Amino acid sequence: MKTRTSKAIGVAVGAAAIALSVPLAVNAYAEPTTTTNTPVAEIPDPQGPKCDDFKKAVPNWKSLADVPVGKVLSAIPDISSFNAAVSGQLNPAVNIVPVLENGPFVVFAPTNDAFAALPPEQQEMLRTDPAALTKLAYYHVFLGLLGPDDVKGQRPSQEGTEVEVTGSGGDIKVNETTKVVCGGIQAQNARIYIVDKVLDPTEAPAPIGRTTASSTATSATSTTQTLPAEAPAAPAPATSPAPAAEAPIG
């Protein structure tokens, strides 16, 4: 009797041990054996003859790729005058940063030396005439999200008149005479190109792809180019309830 009881107990214990070991084995094999990492897109280097200076002045430039363009403009020391002109610091009635942050936009940002080279009377006009400053600010912006190898071409600026970009990579010019010293700086919904002159909308190139009534009448069979899309109208300057202290140019 004792022998049969001992055998029965032994069988029961063995069965229980087997039953308990099964879930443990399943759990062990359920553990993941590998970890998959999502690749992170590399931020391309900006291009231009003075990009080394830019990188020294803004060592965290790669981290700006996901930062709103207004904060990126304010983070670059060499374009503080342009930042003042577009953010309400130069003239409290003109702040286009909220528009820029609803891009995509290409932004041409003149250096501080470029603003300092403007005639004194023009500098004074930009401080005191909101319409003139708004016109100039929007002429430095056009729709797009283009890197240094793709930015070339002629397009309407946000001011309405055209901007012509030639060249590519580290050798880019705007309206033939203005050089990009460092371009393709990434911001959220924008690409920034630092230029060595303040762009002048009165020197804008003629629109492309447009025909006059006389030329159409005399050459009905001629082929015309597609008209470029009109730039959105620039919003009217906001009126500040209380004027702020004037920021110097340069």
Residue pairs with C-beta under 8 A, 6 or more apart in sequence:
43 62
43 65
43 186
44 147
44 184
44 186
45 51
45 184
46 54
46 61
46 148
46 182
46 183
46 184
46 185
46 186
47 148
47 169
47 170
47 182
47 183
47 184
48 148
48 170
48 172
48 180
48 181
48 182
48 183
48 194
49 170
49 181
49 182
50 181
50 182
50 194
51 170
51 181
51 182
53 78
53 182
54 61
54 76
54 78
54 182
54 185
54 194
55 61
57 76
57 77
57 78
58 64
58 75
58 76
58 77
61 185
64 71
64 72
64 75
64 185
64 186
64 187
65 186
65 187
65 188
66 188
67 75
67 187
67 188
68 101
68 187
68 188
68 189
69 97
69 100
69 101
69 103
69 105
69 107
69 187
69 188
69 189
69 190
69 192
70 87
70 97
70 98
70 100
70 101
72 185
72 187
72 188
72 190
72 192
73 79
73 82
73 83
73 86
73 87
73 97
73 107
73 109
73 187
73 192
74 80
74 83
74 87
76 83
76 109
76 185
76 192
76 194
78 111
78 112
78 194
79 109
79 110
79 111
79 112
79 194
80 112
81 90
81 110
81 111
81 112
81 114
81 115
81 116
81 249
81 250
82 109
82 110
82 111
82 115
82 140
83 89
83 109
84 90
84 247
84 249
85 91
85 94
85 115
85 126
85 133
85 136
85 137
85 249
86 94
86 95
86 96
86 97
86 100
86 137
87 95
87 96
87 97
88 94
88 95
88 97
88 240
88 244
89 244
89 247
90 126
90 127
90 133
90 246
90 247
90 249
91 126
91 127
91 128
91 129
91 130
91 133
91 246
92 240
92 242
92 243
92 244
93 130
93 237
93 238
93 239
93 240
94 130
94 133
94 134
94 137
94 237
94 238
95 238
96 134
96 137
96 138
96 141
96 234
96 235
99 158
99 235
100 107
100 141
100 190
101 188
101 189
102 189
103 143
103 145
103 188
103 189
103 190
104 143
104 144
104 145
104 189
104 190
105 141
105 142
105 143
105 144
105 145
105 158
105 189
105 190
105 191
106 141
106 142
106 143
106 144
106 145
106 146
106 151
106 190
106 191
106 193
107 140
107 141
107 190
107 191
107 192
107 193
108 140
108 141
108 163
108 174
108 178
108 180
108 193
108 195
108 199
109 140
109 192
109 193
109 194
109 195
110 140
110 194
110 195
110 196
110 197
110 198
110 199
111 181
111 194
111 195
111 196
112 250
113 196
113 250
114 195
114 196
114 197
114 198
115 123
115 198
115 249
115 250
116 249
116 250
117 197
117 198
118 126
118 198
118 249
123 249
125 132
126 132
126 133
126 136
126 249
127 133
127 246
127 249
130 237
131 237
133 237
134 234
134 237
135 159
135 201
135 234
136 159
136 198
136 199
136 200
136 201
138 157
138 158
138 159
138 160
138 234
139 157
139 158
139 159
139 161
139 163
139 199
139 200
139 201
139 204
140 157
140 199
141 157
141 158
141 159
142 155
142 156
142 157
142 158
142 163
142 231
143 155
143 158
143 231
143 232
144 151
144 155
144 191
145 189
145 190
145 191
146 191
147 184
147 191
148 168
148 169
148 170
148 172
148 180
148 183
148 184
149 168
149 169
150 168
151 165
151 168
151 172
151 183
151 184
151 191
151 193
152 165
152 166
152 167
152 168
152 172
153 164
153 165
154 162
154 163
154 164
154 165
154 205
154 208
154 228
155 162
155 163
155 165
155 228
156 162
156 163
156 207
156 228
156 229
156 230
156 231
157 163
157 201
157 204
157 231
158 231
158 232
158 234
159 201
159 231
159 234
160 230
160 231
160 233
160 234
161 201
161 204
162 204
162 205
162 206
162 207
162 208
162 228
163 174
163 175
163 199
163 204
163 205
164 174
164 175
164 176
164 205
165 172
165 173
165 174
166 172
166 173
166 176
167 173
170 183
172 179
172 180
172 183
172 193
173 179
173 180
174 180
174 193
174 195
174 199
175 199
175 203
175 204
175 205
177 197
178 195
178 196
178 197
178 199
179 195
179 196
179 197
180 193
180 194
180 195
181 194
181 195
181 196
182 193
182 194
183 191
183 192
183 193
183 194
184 191
184 192
184 193
185 191
185 192
185 193
185 194
186 192
207 228
208 225
208 228
209 224
209 225
209 226
209 227
209 228
210 227
211 222
211 224
215 222
216 222
